[in-house]
Amino acid sequence: MTLWDQLWHSHDQVKNLLMCALPTSSAGGSSSRSDSHKTQGSGGHSPRPPVYSTAQKIGLVLGPLLFALVVMFFHPAGLSFEGRMVLATTLWVAVWWITEAIPIPVTSLLPIILLPITGVLESSAVTAAYGNPIIFLFLGGFMIALAMEKWDLHKRIALSIISLLGTSINSIVFGFMAATGF
């Protein structure tokens, strides 16, 4: 398995992990990307390359194209060179995130490459932002929220508050306040 295949596999694992807390539909109408590039033939040893959708192909070209267009042709009066470079980088990353043209973890590393190359920030300043304690605070909060949703703890807390306080409008509003306070 090549590095690129491992990145897509990791991308799919993260998406599946994040989707585990969401309710599943019994219709099964949605197909995931992982279905489109499972192993085939020769005992499952050689994975088939991922099948790119039209949106992914467009995004793969559109991201760098928007970057180049902003760098070359977008010169508003009050925006500095560094501001234009940050805007161009943001557009490139946003297009690749939205279209999933390449694995999202790889896309998230694009500013580490582009911002120092364009002269906006030193690489040490860019990489330091990835280790900010606030990032880990949010990460921990999202993990706790996923665990609560996975085990329906949020429903049990809500039902406990309603059974304790009652169903009048005032008590429900107070219940919202009490639940968000803890």
N, C-alpha and C positions, 0 to 999 in steps of 0.2 A: 504494500500500500504506500503510495507516494505521500509526501508532505501535504500536497494540495487535497488529496482524498481524506487524509486525517483531519485537516481543517474543516472540510465539509461535514465529516462524521461528527466532530466535536460541536459544530454549529447545530446540527440536528439534535444531538443529545441535550444541549442547553435549551433548545426550543421545546423538546419533549418534557424536560424537567419543569420548565415554566408553565407548560400547558397542563401538567398533571392535576393542578388544583381546579381547573375549569371544568364545569359540568360537561359530560360527553353526551352527544345526541345519539339516540338509538337508530336514527336513519342512516348514519354513517356516510352522509353525503360529501363530506370534505375529505380530500385526499391530501396528504402531506408530501413535502418534498422528499422525505426519506423513502416513500414508496417508489419514487421515480428513479432511484439509483441504488437499488439493492444488488446484491451479488448475483451473478449469473454464470452459467456454464462451468465447466472444469471443477466441479465440486465446491464452488463458491469461493475459490481462491483469488480470482481476478475480478475486482469490482468494476461494474460498468461506469463510465464517466457520467457525471451528472448531466441531466437534460436541462438546458437553460430555457426558460420561458422567454417569450417576446419581450416582456417588461424587463427582465434581467439583461437581455442583450441591449436593449435601448438604454438602460441605466448604466451599463458598462461603458458605453460611448458618451452618453450625455454628461456624466459627472466630470470627466476631464475636459470635455468641450466647454461646459459652463465655466470651469476654472480658467481656461485659456481666454474665453470671451471677456470675463470680468477683468482679468489682468491686462488685456490689450485695449479694450474699448470702453470700459466703465471708469470715467474720471469725474465724479461729482465734485462740486466746489469745496465742500467742507470736509471731505474724507481724505485722510492721509494715505500714503502708500501702504503702511502697515495695516490700516483699516481695510483697504482693498484686498490685500493678501488674506486677511482673516476671513473676509466675506467670501472670497473665491474658495478658500479651503472649506468653509462651512457648507457652501453649496455642493461641492464635490462629495463631502462626507454624507450630507443629507440625502443626496440622490442615491448613493450606494446603500445607505441604510434603508431607505424606503423601498427600493427595488430589490434589495438583497442580491446585488450583482456579484458580489464576492462575500465570503463568510463575514458576518457582522463583527466577530472579534478582530479580524484582519482590518476591516474598515475602521474600527475604533483606534487602530494604531497609525492611521494615515496622518493625523496632525503631528505625530512625533517625527515624521519624515518631512512633511511640507512646511511646517512653521520655521524650523531652522534653515531649510533651503531658501525660503523666501526672505529670510532675514528678520522675521517678526520677533522671534524669541530664540534664546539659546536652548539647545536640546536639554540641558539640565533643568531649566525652568519648566519646559513642557512636560518632561517625565515626572517632575516633582508633583505636578498637578494630578497625576494619575494615582499618587499615593496619599492624597489629602485625607485626613481623618474623617471629613464629612462624607467622602465617598464610601468609606467602610461603615459609617453610621447608617447611610441609606441602604447599603447592601444588607446589613443586619436587619434593618426594619422590613425590607422586602422579604427576606427569608422567614422572619417571624410571621408576616402577613400570609405568605404562601402556606406555611404550616397550619395557621389558624383556619384558613379556608379549606385546606385539604381535609381536616378533621371536623369541619363544621362547627368549630368553636365559636365563630362569630355569630352563628344562629343561636347557639345555646346561650351565649351571653345576652343577646337581644331578647330571647324568650324569658330568661331569668329576670331581666330588668322589667319587662312588661308585666310578668306575673307578680313581681314584688311591688311595683308602683301603680299598676292599673292601666286602663286603656283610655282615660280621658285625654283631651288634647294637652292640657297643662302637664299632666304626669308624663306623657310621651316626650314632650319637649324637655322636661327635666331629666328624663331618662337619657335622651341624646346628650345633654350636657354632662351628666354623670359618667356616661360611657366614654366620652371623649376626654374627660378629665383624668381617667385612669388608664 
